[in-house]
Amino acid sequence: MSRRQNNERLCVAEVSNSRQAWGAELIIMALAAPMAERGIELALASPSGGDLEEQWTRMGLRHLPLDIPDRQGIRAADGVSGAPTGQLAKELTSSLRSMRSIAKMGSQVDIIHSSSLWTHFDCAVAGRLARRPVVLDLHDIVRPGMGRRVLTAAVRLSSAAISVSHAVADCVGPSGASRLRIMVPSVELDRFKPGPADPEMRRRLTSSETDPLIGIVGRIDPEKGVDLVVRAVSALTGPAARAHLVVVGSPGFDSGAYLERLKADASRLLGDRARFVGRMEDVPETLRALDMVVNASTAEPFGMSVLEAQATGVPVVATNSGGVADFLTDGDNALLVPVGDADAMTRAFERVLGDPELGARMARRGRDTAEVGHGMDLFADGLADLYRHLAHRSPSQVGAEPDR
């Protein structure tokens, strides 16, 4: 028997283990209003306390507290080998505790949507216990090995899974592919649009009002390649050597020491031509104040800051890795360079800074990319259709193979 009719409202629990608003969480917040317009309430289910809950409740939205312990993972400290037995035992205990909390919360909502790699398996099992459909939102590139096997198992246990890119989808084995579909992230086109730079914002980002400004925007972690960008900017020659660099974002977990090393290197190599400004509340104005945005990730699941930069009409230079290949084309809407190649990045910077026509053409094509297939309405329509399809299935069909 159908639990809801098309004209009835649904409540979806967006589950995250984070207390901070990172990329996935920011996307959820941007979706709250358009989903409400489609009769779907998004409720954040996450640990209490922290920036994420504060921002969410400030928007007048419902928060469902979860008892989700901090996780150590199933890999050892080197990130490659398997975790020791004691760590695995703690992970299992944490998972069981998390499953119980999510299953209990599930009785308050119609659908459980896992937005974090750390909660995918727990949500998939908890959904079976609570007899609620579960959607897994995949936006991480997982190394081969046990992590991929656990992810594939979670997808198989879920009602449906969506992936931000083909690179992320490739992390799921063939046995989970039938439940997986690509749903590329969207951007708020009216908010992220081309326009003049705010002089005050420009002064916050750089000490020069006239020299070119290169920006890297997002979480500051070693895999994001910020150190590579510092070296690439320091090697610029000719007129491009006047360019400044601004790093916008805050460090991820356990990346504080990396940030301090970055600041020391940038001070030594660039002096007052480099600034670290932390997270900025007004991302569109921040992007419009830049002359170029760079993404230097070693394995980028999608590249939301890149798409937002394109929507605002800012030229992009990026490493050719992961999900960016789904929407960036070298020489058309971006310049792509090999992963880890600082020299190639320097040359790409010099090309854009030395050829205003190239930069303007890339900016126009980037905006075209954002407008075609990446609008928020298109994404919200697809997600709402998926939610309603799952909600209309009977409880006995929660774990059944999805319709093709």
C-alpha positions as CSV (number, residue, x, y, z in Angstrom):
1,M,0.0,0.0,0.0
2,S,1.3,3.4,-0.9
3,R,2.4,5.5,2.1
4,R,2.0,8.9,0.4
5,Q,0.2,10.4,-2.5
6,N,2.0,12.7,-4.9
7,N,0.3,15.8,-3.5
8,E,1.2,14.9,0.1
9,R,4.3,16.1,1.9
10,L,7.3,14.0,2.6
11,C,10.0,14.3,5.3
12,V,13.5,13.2,4.4
13,A,16.2,12.9,7.0
14,E,19.6,14.1,5.6
15,V,22.1,12.2,7.7
16,S,25.6,13.5,8.3
17,N,28.2,12.5,10.9
18,S,29.7,16.0,10.7
19,R,29.3,18.9,13.0
20,Q,30.8,21.3,10.4
21,A,29.4,22.4,7.1
22,W,31.6,21.0,4.4
23,G,30.8,20.7,0.7
24,A,28.1,18.0,1.0
25,E,26.4,19.8,3.8
26,L,26.4,23.1,2.0
27,I,24.6,21.4,-0.9
28,I,22.0,20.1,1.4
29,M,21.4,23.6,2.8
30,A,21.0,25.0,-0.7
31,L,18.5,22.3,-1.6
32,A,16.2,22.9,1.5
33,A,14.2,25.7,-0.1
34,P,13.7,24.2,-3.6
35,M,12.7,20.8,-2.1
36,A,10.2,22.5,0.2
37,E,8.7,24.1,-2.9
38,R,8.2,20.5,-4.2
39,G,6.5,19.4,-1.0
40,I,9.5,17.7,0.6
41,E,10.8,18.8,4.0
42,L,14.5,18.2,4.6
43,A,15.4,17.6,8.2
44,L,19.1,17.4,9.2
45,A,20.0,14.4,11.3
46,S,23.5,14.8,12.8
47,P,25.4,15.0,16.1
48,S,24.3,18.0,18.2
49,G,26.6,21.0,18.5
50,G,28.8,22.7,16.0
51,D,28.6,25.0,13.1
52,L,26.4,22.7,10.9
53,E,23.5,22.5,13.4
54,E,23.7,26.2,14.1
55,Q,23.5,27.2,10.4
56,W,20.7,24.7,9.8
57,T,18.5,25.8,12.6
58,R,19.2,29.5,11.8
59,M,17.4,28.8,8.5
60,G,14.4,27.7,10.5
61,L,14.8,24.0,9.6
62,R,14.3,21.0,11.8
63,H,17.3,19.2,13.4
64,L,17.2,15.6,14.5
65,P,20.0,14.8,17.0
66,L,21.9,11.6,16.4
67,D,24.2,9.6,18.6
68,I,27.0,9.0,16.0
69,P,30.4,8.4,17.6
70,D,33.6,9.7,16.0
71,R,35.0,7.1,13.6
72,Q,38.6,5.8,13.0
73,G,37.9,3.9,9.8
74,I,38.9,0.5,8.7
75,R,42.4,1.4,7.5
76,A,45.5,1.8,9.6
77,A,47.1,5.2,10.2
78,D,49.1,4.9,6.9
79,G,45.8,5.0,5.0
80,V,46.7,1.9,3.0
81,S,46.9,-1.2,5.1
82,G,44.1,-2.7,7.1
83,A,43.3,-1.5,10.6
84,P,44.5,-3.5,13.6
85,T,42.0,-5.8,15.3
86,G,41.4,-3.4,18.2
87,Q,40.5,-0.6,15.9
88,L,38.1,-2.8,13.8
89,A,36.4,-3.9,17.0
90,K,35.9,-0.2,18.0
91,E,34.5,0.5,14.5
92,L,32.0,-2.3,14.8
93,T,30.9,-1.1,18.2
94,S,30.5,2.5,16.9
95,S,28.5,1.3,13.9
96,L,26.1,-0.7,16.0
97,R,25.6,2.4,18.2
98,S,25.1,4.6,15.1
99,M,22.6,2.1,13.5
100,R,20.5,2.1,16.7
101,S,20.3,5.9,16.7
102,I,19.5,6.2,13.0
103,A,16.9,3.5,13.1
104,K,15.2,5.2,16.1
105,M,15.2,8.5,14.3
106,G,13.9,6.8,11.1
107,S,10.5,6.4,12.7
108,Q,10.0,10.2,12.5
109,V,10.6,10.5,8.7
110,D,9.6,9.0,5.4
111,I,13.0,8.5,3.9
112,I,16.6,8.3,5.2
113,H,19.2,10.0,3.0
114,S,22.9,9.4,3.9
115,S,25.1,12.3,2.9
116,S,28.3,11.0,4.5
117,L,30.7,8.1,3.6
118,W,30.9,7.4,7.3
119,T,27.2,6.8,7.6
120,H,26.4,4.9,4.4
121,F,26.6,1.4,5.8
122,D,25.0,2.3,9.1
123,C,22.0,4.0,7.3
124,A,21.5,1.1,4.9
125,V,21.2,-1.3,7.8
126,A,19.2,1.1,10.0
127,G,16.7,1.6,7.1
128,R,16.1,-2.1,7.0
129,L,15.5,-2.1,10.8
130,A,13.2,1.0,10.6
131,R,11.5,-0.2,7.4
132,R,12.3,3.1,5.7
133,P,13.7,3.6,2.2
134,V,17.4,4.7,2.2
135,V,19.2,6.8,-0.4
136,L,23.0,6.9,-0.3
137,D,24.6,10.0,-1.7
138,L,28.0,9.0,-3.0
139,H,30.6,11.9,-3.3
140,D,33.9,10.3,-2.3
141,I,36.6,8.5,-4.2
142,V,37.3,5.4,-2.2
143,R,40.6,3.6,-2.5
144,P,40.5,0.0,-3.7
145,G,40.3,-2.7,-1.0
146,M,38.1,-3.2,2.0
147,G,36.6,0.3,1.8
148,R,35.1,-0.3,-1.6
149,R,33.8,-3.7,-0.6
150,V,32.0,-2.1,2.4
151,L,30.6,0.7,0.2
152,T,29.4,-1.8,-2.4
153,A,27.6,-3.8,0.4
154,A,26.0,-0.6,1.7
155,V,24.7,0.2,-1.8
156,R,23.3,-3.3,-2.2
157,L,21.5,-2.9,1.1
158,S,20.1,0.5,0.2
159,S,16.9,1.4,-1.7
160,A,18.8,3.6,-4.2
161,A,22.2,5.3,-4.5
162,I,23.2,8.5,-6.4
163,S,26.7,9.5,-7.4
164,V,28.1,12.9,-8.2
165,S,30.3,11.6,-11.0
166,H,31.5,8.6,-13.0
167,A,34.7,8.6,-11.0
168,V,32.8,8.1,-7.8
169,A,30.4,5.6,-9.3
170,D,33.4,3.5,-10.4
171,C,34.2,2.9,-6.7
172,V,31.1,0.6,-6.5
173,G,31.4,-2.9,-7.7
174,P,29.2,-4.5,-10.4
175,S,26.9,-6.1,-7.8
176,G,25.8,-2.6,-6.6
177,A,25.5,-1.0,-10.0
178,S,21.8,-1.7,-10.4
179,R,20.9,0.6,-7.5
180,L,23.3,3.4,-8.6
181,R,22.5,6.4,-10.8
182,I,24.6,9.5,-11.7
183,M,23.0,12.8,-10.5
184,V,25.4,15.6,-11.0
185,P,25.4,18.4,-8.4
186,S,23.7,21.7,-9.2
187,V,24.4,25.3,-8.6
188,E,22.1,28.2,-7.7
189,L,22.4,30.0,-11.0
190,D,20.6,33.2,-9.8
191,R,23.0,33.4,-6.8
192,F,26.2,32.4,-8.6
193,K,26.2,34.6,-11.7
194,P,28.7,36.9,-13.3
195,G,29.0,40.4,-12.1
196,P,31.5,43.1,-11.0
197,A,33.8,42.5,-8.1
198,D,32.9,44.2,-4.8
199,P,36.0,46.4,-4.0
200,E,35.6,45.7,-0.3
201,M,35.7,42.0,-0.9
202,R,38.7,42.4,-3.1
203,R,40.6,44.3,-0.3
204,R,39.8,41.4,2.1
205,L,41.3,38.9,-0.4
206,T,44.5,40.7,-1.6
207,S,46.8,43.6,-0.9
208,S,46.6,44.7,-4.5
209,E,43.6,46.2,-6.2
210,T,45.1,45.8,-9.7
211,D,47.3,42.7,-9.9
212,P,45.8,39.4,-11.0
213,L,44.3,37.3,-8.2
214,I,44.3,33.5,-8.3
215,G,42.1,31.7,-5.8
216,I,41.7,28.2,-4.5
217,V,38.5,27.6,-2.6
218,G,37.5,24.7,-0.4
219,R,38.7,22.5,2.4
220,I,42.4,22.7,3.0
221,D,43.8,19.1,3.0
222,P,46.9,17.6,1.5
223,E,44.9,15.9,-1.3
224,K,43.5,19.3,-2.4
225,G,47.0,20.2,-3.6
226,V,47.2,23.7,-2.1
227,D,51.0,23.3,-1.7
228,L,51.3,22.6,-5.4
229,V,49.4,25.9,-6.2
230,V,51.8,27.9,-3.9
231,R,54.8,26.5,-5.9
232,A,53.1,27.1,-9.2
233,V,52.3,30.7,-8.4
234,S,55.9,31.3,-7.1
235,A,57.3,30.1,-10.4
236,L,55.4,32.6,-12.6
237,T,57.5,34.7,-14.8
238,G,57.0,37.9,-16.8
239,P,53.9,40.1,-16.2
240,A,52.2,37.1,-14.7
241,A,54.7,37.1,-11.8
242,R,52.7,40.0,-10.3
243,A,49.8,37.6,-9.6
244,H,48.6,37.2,-6.0
245,L,47.2,34.0,-4.4
246,V,44.3,33.7,-1.9
247,V,43.4,30.5,-0.2
248,V,39.8,30.4,0.9
249,G,38.7,27.7,3.3
250,S,39.5,26.0,6.6
251,P,41.5,22.8,7.3
252,G,39.8,19.5,7.4
253,F,40.2,17.0,10.2
254,D,43.8,16.5,11.3
255,S,45.1,19.1,8.7
256,G,46.0,21.9,11.1
257,A,49.7,21.1,10.8
258,Y,49.5,21.0,7.0
259,L,47.9,24.5,7.1
260,E,50.7,25.9,9.2
261,R,53.3,24.5,6.8
262,L,51.4,26.0,3.9
263,K,51.4,29.4,5.5
264,A,55.1,29.2,6.2
265,D,55.9,28.2,2.6
266,A,53.6,30.8,1.1
267,S,55.2,33.5,3.3
268,R,58.7,32.4,2.2
269,L,57.9,32.1,-1.5
270,L,55.3,34.8,-2.1
271,G,55.5,37.2,0.8
272,D,52.5,39.6,0.9
273,R,51.3,38.2,-2.4
274,A,49.6,35.3,-0.5
275,R,46.7,35.4,1.9
276,F,44.8,32.7,3.9
277,V,41.4,34.1,4.7
278,G,39.6,31.1,6.1
279,R,36.0,30.3,5.1
280,M,34.0,33.1,3.6
281,E,30.2,33.4,4.1
282,D,29.5,35.1,0.8
283,V,30.9,32.6,-1.7
284,P,29.5,34.2,-4.9
285,E,31.0,37.6,-4.0
286,T,34.3,35.9,-3.1
287,L,34.4,34.2,-6.5
288,R,33.5,37.4,-8.4
289,A,36.5,39.1,-6.8
290,L,38.9,36.5,-8.3
291,D,40.6,36.6,-11.7
292,M,41.0,32.8,-11.8
293,V,40.0,29.8,-9.8
294,V,42.3,26.7,-9.5
295,N,41.5,23.2,-8.4
296,A,44.6,21.1,-7.7
297,S,43.1,18.0,-6.2
298,T,44.8,14.6,-6.7
299,A,41.5,12.8,-7.0
300,E,38.5,15.2,-7.1
301,P,35.1,13.5,-6.6
302,F,33.3,16.3,-8.5
303,G,34.6,19.9,-7.9
304,M,31.7,22.0,-6.6
305,S,33.9,25.1,-6.3
306,V,34.9,24.7,-9.9
307,L,31.3,24.6,-11.1
308,E,30.4,27.6,-8.9
309,A,33.4,29.5,-10.3
310,Q,32.2,28.8,-13.9
311,A,28.7,29.9,-13.0
312,T,30.1,33.3,-11.8
313,G,32.1,33.7,-15.0
314,V,35.6,33.0,-13.6
315,P,38.2,31.1,-15.7
316,V,39.3,27.8,-14.3
317,V,42.5,25.8,-14.2
318,A,42.2,22.3,-12.8
319,T,44.1,19.0,-12.5
320,N,42.6,16.4,-14.8
321,S,41.4,14.1,-12.1
322,G,38.2,12.4,-10.9
323,G,34.9,14.0,-11.5
324,V,36.0,17.2,-13.1
325,A,36.4,15.3,-16.4
326,D,32.6,14.9,-16.5
327,F,32.1,18.7,-17.2
328,L,35.5,20.3,-18.0
329,T,37.1,20.2,-21.4
330,D,40.6,21.3,-21.9
331,G,40.9,24.5,-24.0
332,D,37.2,25.0,-24.1
333,N,35.7,25.8,-20.6
334,A,38.9,25.2,-18.6
335,L,42.6,24.4,-18.9
336,L,43.5,21.0,-17.5
337,V,46.9,19.9,-16.3
338,P,48.3,16.6,-15.1
339,V,48.0,15.7,-11.4
340,G,50.9,16.9,-9.3
341,D,52.6,18.8,-12.2
342,A,53.5,22.2,-10.8
343,D,55.3,23.3,-13.9
344,A,52.3,22.5,-16.1
345,M,50.1,24.5,-13.7
346,T,52.5,27.5,-13.9
347,R,52.3,27.4,-17.7
348,A,48.5,27.2,-17.6
349,F,48.3,30.3,-15.2
350,E,50.6,32.2,-17.6
351,R,48.4,31.3,-20.6
352,V,45.3,32.6,-19.0
353,L,46.9,35.7,-17.4
354,G,48.7,36.5,-20.7
355,D,45.7,36.1,-23.0
356,P,42.6,38.0,-21.9
357,E,40.6,36.7,-24.9
358,L,41.3,33.1,-23.8
359,G,40.2,33.9,-20.2
360,A,37.0,35.6,-21.4
361,R,36.2,32.7,-23.8
362,M,36.7,30.2,-21.0
363,A,34.5,32.2,-18.7
364,R,31.7,32.3,-21.2
365,R,31.9,28.6,-21.9
366,G,32.0,27.9,-18.2
367,R,28.8,29.8,-17.6
368,D,27.2,27.8,-20.5
369,T,28.3,24.6,-18.8
370,A,26.6,25.7,-15.5
371,E,23.4,26.7,-17.2
372,V,23.1,23.5,-19.3
373,G,22.4,20.5,-17.0
374,H,23.6,22.0,-13.7
375,G,20.7,24.2,-12.6
376,M,19.2,23.7,-9.1
377,D,15.6,23.2,-10.4
378,L,16.7,20.3,-12.7
379,F,18.5,18.6,-9.8
380,A,15.7,19.2,-7.3
381,D,13.1,17.8,-9.8
382,G,15.1,14.6,-10.2
383,L,15.7,14.2,-6.5
384,A,12.0,14.8,-5.6
385,D,10.9,12.2,-8.2
386,L,13.3,9.7,-6.7
387,Y,12.0,10.4,-3.1
388,R,8.4,10.0,-4.2
389,H,9.0,6.9,-6.1
390,L,10.7,5.3,-3.1
391,A,8.1,6.5,-0.6
392,H,5.3,5.0,-2.7
393,R,6.7,1.5,-2.3
394,S,5.3,-0.7,0.5
395,P,7.5,-1.4,3.5
396,S,8.1,-4.9,2.2
397,Q,9.7,-3.5,-0.9
398,V,12.3,-1.3,1.0
399,G,15.2,-3.6,0.2
400,A,13.9,-4.8,-3.2
401,E,15.7,-4.2,-6.5
402,P,14.8,-0.7,-7.8
403,D,12.6,-0.4,-10.9
404,R,14.7,0.0,-14.1
